[in-house]
Amino acid sequence: MYGAETGKYRFVVKEGRVEGGSGDHPPVTLALEPAGEQIGVLREGHLSLRLAAGFSVEQARELARRLNDVVISVAFVKY
């Protein structure tokens, strides 16, 4: 059975090592933090986007600003 659930989240820049990270330079990630209604599956954890090596913190902040301007909700679809 199909089902969809949506939630309100904002993108926040996080610096430092994340589980599974590698290399000499800590990765930069964009974390999705609740900004209203949450998706059930994310209530017990979190979702983050690990950015490519060489992506600067300032670039990540600009990306987060842009995404926060245009993303109105996040959806989880169960198949």
C-alpha positions as CSV (number, residue, x, y, z in Angstrom):
1,M,0.0,0.0,0.0
2,Y,1.3,3.4,-0.9
3,G,1.4,6.3,1.5
4,A,2.9,9.7,1.7
5,E,3.8,11.9,4.7
6,T,5.1,15.4,4.6
7,G,6.8,17.6,7.2
8,K,8.3,21.1,7.5
9,Y,12.1,21.2,7.9
10,R,14.8,23.7,7.5
11,F,18.3,23.2,6.2
12,V,21.1,23.9,8.7
13,V,24.9,23.8,8.1
14,K,26.8,21.4,10.3
15,E,30.6,21.2,10.4
16,G,32.7,18.3,11.7
17,R,33.0,14.6,11.3
18,V,29.9,12.5,10.8
19,E,29.7,8.8,11.2
20,G,31.2,7.2,8.1
21,G,33.2,10.3,7.3
22,S,36.8,10.0,6.0
23,G,39.7,12.1,4.9
24,D,41.8,14.8,6.5
25,H,39.2,17.5,6.4
26,P,35.9,17.3,8.3
27,P,32.9,17.2,6.0
28,V,30.3,19.9,5.8
29,T,26.7,18.7,5.9
30,L,23.3,20.1,5.6
31,A,21.1,18.8,8.3
32,L,17.3,18.9,8.1
33,E,15.9,20.2,11.4
34,P,12.2,20.2,12.3
35,A,10.5,23.6,11.6
36,G,6.9,22.4,12.3
37,E,5.1,19.2,11.5
38,Q,7.5,16.2,11.4
39,I,7.6,13.1,9.3
40,G,7.1,10.0,11.6
41,V,10.2,8.1,10.4
42,L,12.4,11.1,11.2
43,R,11.2,11.5,14.8
44,E,13.7,8.9,15.9
45,G,16.7,10.1,13.9
46,H,17.7,12.7,11.5
47,L,18.5,13.2,7.8
48,S,21.5,15.1,6.5
49,L,23.2,15.7,3.2
50,R,27.0,15.3,3.1
51,L,28.5,17.8,0.7
52,A,31.4,17.1,-1.7
53,A,35.0,17.6,-0.6
54,G,36.1,21.1,-1.2
55,F,32.6,22.6,-0.7
56,S,33.2,25.5,1.7
57,V,31.2,26.4,4.8
58,E,30.2,29.7,3.1
59,Q,29.0,27.8,0.0
60,A,27.1,25.5,2.3
61,R,25.5,28.4,4.0
62,E,24.4,30.0,0.7
63,L,23.0,26.6,-0.4
64,A,21.1,26.3,2.9
65,R,19.7,29.8,2.4
66,R,18.5,29.0,-1.1
67,L,17.0,25.7,-0.1
68,N,15.2,27.3,2.8
69,D,13.8,29.9,0.4
70,V,12.4,27.3,-2.1
71,V,11.7,24.0,-0.3
72,I,8.2,24.2,1.2
73,S,8.1,20.7,2.7
74,V,9.9,17.3,2.7
75,A,8.0,14.1,1.7
76,F,8.5,10.5,2.6
77,V,6.7,8.0,0.3
78,K,6.2,4.4,1.4
79,Y,5.8,1.8,-1.3
